[in-house]
């Protein structure tokens, strides 16, 4: 994403960004809520560092997320996930009460092949090409 597009998102008053900080002050996650298309709120980014996976922290963050997302004027909270997310992302979102409403096939150049990421990045995703 070009810097000017990213800057426009980060400075938009309808975007809410939150850092997840541990008790020692270390940032261990991030949450981005997009209120630009009310009455919908999109969970645009939801993530914790891999070391916290499987310990219940995701459920805690989702509870915080829902408390922040369901503000006045919001009628739907939704999230878009894909195979590039954590392997458990879809089952996690379903366990949190979300329901799949659509399935699409999206394609884009593999960032490992075009040199944006090292070839050994994301070993769980086959490298074709």
The 8 nearest C-alpha neighbors of each residue, nearest first, counted from 0:
[[1, 2, 5, 4, 3, 6, 8, 7],
 [0, 2, 4, 3, 5, 6, 7, 8],
 [3, 1, 5, 4, 6, 0, 7, 8],
 [2, 4, 6, 5, 1, 7, 0, 8],
 [5, 3, 7, 6, 1, 2, 8, 0],
 [4, 6, 2, 8, 7, 3, 9, 1],
 [5, 7, 3, 9, 8, 4, 2, 10],
 [8, 6, 4, 10, 5, 9, 11, 3],
 [9, 7, 5, 11, 6, 10, 4, 14],
 [8, 10, 6, 7, 11, 5, 14, 16],
 [9, 11, 7, 8, 6, 12, 14, 5],
 [12, 10, 8, 13, 14, 9, 7, 6],
 [11, 13, 14, 10, 15, 9, 8, 35],
 [14, 12, 34, 35, 11, 33, 15, 32],
 [15, 13, 33, 12, 11, 32, 34, 16],
 [14, 16, 32, 31, 33, 13, 17, 12],
 [17, 15, 31, 30, 32, 14, 18, 29],
 [16, 18, 30, 29, 31, 19, 15, 28],
 [19, 17, 29, 28, 20, 26, 30, 16],
 [20, 18, 28, 29, 27, 26, 17, 21],
 [19, 21, 26, 25, 24, 27, 18, 22],
 [20, 22, 24, 25, 23, 26, 27, 19],
 [23, 21, 24, 20, 25, 26, 19, 27],
 [24, 22, 21, 25, 20, 26, 27, 19],
 [25, 23, 21, 20, 22, 26, 27, 19],
 [24, 26, 20, 21, 23, 27, 22, 19],
 [27, 25, 20, 19, 28, 18, 21, 24],
 [28, 26, 48, 19, 20, 47, 25, 21],
 [29, 27, 47, 19, 46, 48, 26, 18],
 [28, 30, 18, 19, 46, 17, 45, 47],
 [29, 31, 45, 17, 44, 16, 18, 46],
 [32, 30, 16, 44, 43, 15, 42, 17],
 [31, 33, 42, 15, 43, 14, 41, 34],
 [32, 34, 14, 41, 40, 35, 43, 13],
 [33, 35, 40, 13, 36, 37, 14, 32],
 [36, 34, 13, 33, 37, 14, 40, 39],
 [37, 35, 39, 34, 38, 40, 33, 41],
 [38, 36, 39, 34, 35, 73, 40, 72],
 [37, 39, 73, 74, 72, 36, 75, 40],
 [40, 38, 37, 75, 36, 73, 76, 74],
 [39, 41, 76, 34, 33, 75, 77, 73],
 [42, 40, 77, 33, 43, 78, 76, 32],
 [41, 43, 32, 78, 44, 77, 31, 33],
 [42, 44, 31, 41, 32, 33, 78, 45],
 [45, 43, 31, 30, 42, 46, 29, 32],
 [46, 44, 30, 29, 31, 42, 43, 47],
 [47, 45, 28, 29, 44, 30, 48, 57],
 [46, 48, 28, 27, 49, 29, 51, 45],
 [47, 49, 27, 50, 28, 51, 46, 52],
 [50, 48, 51, 52, 47, 46, 27, 85],
 [49, 51, 48, 52, 47, 53, 54, 27],
 [50, 52, 49, 48, 54, 53, 56, 47],
 [53, 51, 49, 50, 54, 56, 57, 48],
 [52, 54, 55, 51, 56, 57, 50, 49],
 [53, 55, 56, 52, 51, 57, 50, 58],
 [56, 54, 58, 57, 53, 59, 52, 51],
 [55, 57, 59, 58, 54, 60, 51, 52],
 [56, 58, 60, 59, 55, 61, 52, 47],
 [59, 57, 61, 56, 55, 60, 62, 95],
 [58, 60, 56, 62, 57, 61, 63, 55],
 [59, 61, 57, 63, 62, 58, 64, 56],
 [60, 62, 64, 58, 63, 59, 57, 65],
 [63, 61, 59, 65, 64, 60, 58, 66],
 [64, 62, 60, 66, 61, 65, 67, 59],
 [65, 63, 61, 67, 62, 66, 68, 60],
 [64, 66, 68, 62, 67, 63, 69, 61],
 [65, 67, 63, 64, 68, 69, 62, 70],
 [66, 68, 64, 65, 69, 63, 70, 32],
 [69, 67, 65, 70, 66, 64, 40, 32],
 [70, 68, 73, 67, 66, 65, 71, 76],
 [71, 69, 68, 73, 72, 67, 66, 74],
 [70, 72, 73, 69, 74, 38, 68, 37],
 [71, 73, 38, 70, 74, 37, 69, 39],
 [74, 72, 38, 71, 39, 70, 69, 75],
 [73, 75, 38, 39, 72, 76, 69, 37],
 [74, 76, 39, 73, 40, 77, 38, 69],
 [77, 75, 40, 41, 39, 68, 74, 78],
 [76, 78, 41, 42, 75, 40, 79, 39],
 [77, 79, 42, 41, 80, 43, 76, 97],
 [80, 78, 81, 77, 43, 42, 41, 44],
 [81, 79, 78, 84, 89, 88, 82, 83],
 [82, 80, 83, 84, 79, 89, 88, 85],
 [81, 83, 84, 86, 80, 85, 124, 88],
 [82, 84, 81, 85, 124, 86, 80, 121],
 [85, 83, 82, 81, 86, 88, 80, 87],
 [84, 86, 88, 87, 83, 82, 89, 81],
 [85, 87, 88, 84, 82, 89, 83, 90],
 [88, 86, 85, 90, 89, 91, 84, 92],
 [89, 87, 91, 85, 90, 86, 92, 84],
 [90, 88, 92, 91, 87, 93, 80, 86],
 [89, 91, 93, 87, 92, 88, 94, 86],
 [92, 90, 88, 94, 89, 93, 87, 95],
 [91, 93, 95, 89, 94, 97, 90, 88],
 [92, 94, 97, 90, 96, 95, 91, 98],
 [95, 93, 91, 92, 96, 90, 97, 89],
 [96, 94, 92, 93, 97, 91, 58, 61],
 [97, 95, 93, 94, 98, 92, 91, 99],
 [96, 98, 93, 92, 95, 99, 94, 77],
 [99, 97, 93, 100, 96, 92, 94, 77],
 [98, 100, 101, 97, 93, 102, 89, 92],
 [101, 99, 98, 102, 97, 77, 79, 103],
 [102, 100, 99, 103, 98, 79, 104, 80],
 [101, 103, 104, 100, 99, 81, 105, 80],
 [104, 102, 105, 101, 81, 106, 100, 80],
 [103, 105, 106, 102, 81, 82, 107, 101],
 [106, 104, 103, 107, 81, 102, 82, 108],
 [107, 105, 104, 108, 109, 103, 81, 82],
 [106, 108, 109, 105, 110, 104, 113, 112],
 [107, 109, 110, 106, 113, 112, 111, 115],
 [108, 110, 111, 112, 107, 113, 126, 127],
 [111, 109, 115, 113, 112, 116, 114, 108],
 [112, 110, 116, 118, 114, 109, 117, 113],
 [111, 113, 109, 114, 110, 118, 128, 108],
 [114, 112, 110, 111, 115, 109, 108, 116],
 [113, 115, 111, 112, 116, 110, 117, 118],
 [116, 114, 110, 113, 111, 117, 112, 109],
 [117, 115, 111, 114, 110, 118, 120, 112],
 [118, 116, 119, 111, 120, 114, 115, 110],
 [117, 119, 111, 120, 116, 112, 114, 126],
 [118, 120, 117, 122, 121, 111, 116, 126],
 [121, 119, 117, 118, 122, 116, 111, 123],
 [122, 120, 123, 124, 119, 118, 83, 125],
 [121, 123, 124, 120, 119, 125, 126, 118],
 [124, 122, 121, 125, 86, 120, 83, 126],
 [125, 123, 122, 121, 126, 83, 82, 120],
 [126, 124, 127, 123, 122, 121, 128, 109],
 [125, 127, 124, 128, 111, 109, 118, 122],
 [128, 126, 125, 109, 112, 124, 111, 108],
 [127, 126, 112, 109, 125, 111, 108, 113]]
